Amino acid sequence: MEHIFSLKGKTALVTGGQSGIGKAIVDLFVSRGASVYVLDLTTGKDDNRAEKGGKGTVISIPCNVAIQSEVESAINQVMKESDQLDIVVNNAGVSHIGTLEQTTENDLDKIYEINVKGMFQVAKAVIVHMKSKGGVILNMASVAASVGLADRFAYSTGKGAVVAMTLSIAKDYINYGIRCNCISPGRVHTPFVDDYIKRNYPGKEEEMFLKLSATQPIGRMAKPEEIAFLALYLASDEASFLTGCDYAIDGGFTRLNS
């Protein structure tokens, strides 16, 4: 079964890959044999390493996806070093909490700059390199794109754009052998969640963690690794018949909440 979901010989790029879901995706892709380029604001201690056992590798490139020149420079470096790009995971993003009235113009601009324009800039920079041999683009959306979430106006707006962008790319490039899908997680236990609870509910961290966990019908938050397993499947050759889809992975949140 070693060949199932293998990424051996493939080159992948993951944005926002230094923590949370992104790091879980990087680690899993490397374990399946991929050479992974990580685009993030900072580099990590595990950068430029070969995975034990002779599997994949990780190479980190500092990059702000909201800045076009940095994105283009990073993609040029990837293509110069690897001469191929098989998988792109657009994972970098930020969150915002607030209703329409509580959202400022700057808040909305920040969501757009990173969650929408950043994803667009990465996709545009890589698409020309994928057109000759095909490839996979996987965008990180959210259940916020399809379900009304309280106090998430700007975030929901941005993630809705991600789903629409995914469908558009899938439609326009299907004849080039390029598949494009998106993943819509529910609440995932990442450092962001822990920091949010700590800042907003001091002294009630455990209580709030349990409350937030209970919003998923399955009774808990997802683990980053669980999102990574879905990303691995969608990026693999085993998913070669799948494109233009938004995959909810949410513990039943979008369908089972009454």
C-alpha positions, 0 to 999 in steps of 0.5 A: 500500500506504499504507493497509495496517496504517494506524492513521491517525485512531486513538488508542492507549494504550501502558503502559511505552512509554518503553523496550524493546518498549513504545518500539518499539510506540509508535514504530511506531504513530506511524509508521502515523499513530496518536495515542499516549498513553504511560503510564510511570513517567517521561517521555522526551525525545520526549514531546509531539512530532508525528512528522515527515511529519505522521503520528502524535503522542506524548503522555506521561502519568506513571503507575504502573499499580499505583496505581488513582487514577493509572490512572483519572486518566490515562485520564480525561485521554486521554478528555478530550483525544481523546474516543476510544480505539481501541487499548490495549497493556498492556505495562508489567511487571517481571521476577523471577528465582528458584525457588519457594524463592527467591521471597519474599512481597514478590517475588510481591506485586510481580509481582502488583501490576504485571504482573497488577493493573496490567494489570487496572486499565488494562483496567477503566478503558478498557473502558467507553469502548470498549463503544460503538465497539469497540476492541482490547486487546493484553496482553503475556504471555510464553512463560513462561506456557506453558513451564516456565522455570527460575528464573522462578516468580513471573514465570511465575505472573504471565504465566499470569494475563495469558493467562487474563485475555486470554481472559476479556476476549475472551469477555465483550466480543466482542459489543461489538466489542472484540477482546482478544489477547496476545503471548508473546515469547521472549527479546528484546534489550532494555536489561533483558537487557543490564543483567541480564548486566552485573550478574550476569556481569561480565567475561563479558558477551559469552559470556553474551549468546551463550549466552542468544541460543542458547536460541532455536532460531533462534539469536538474540534477537528485536529489540523492533521485531519484537515491535512489528510483530506488535502492529501487525498485531493492533491493525490492522483487518487483524486484525479476525477475531482475538480470544482468542488468545495469539501466541508470537513466540519463534524456535521456543522453545516448539515446537522445543526438545527 
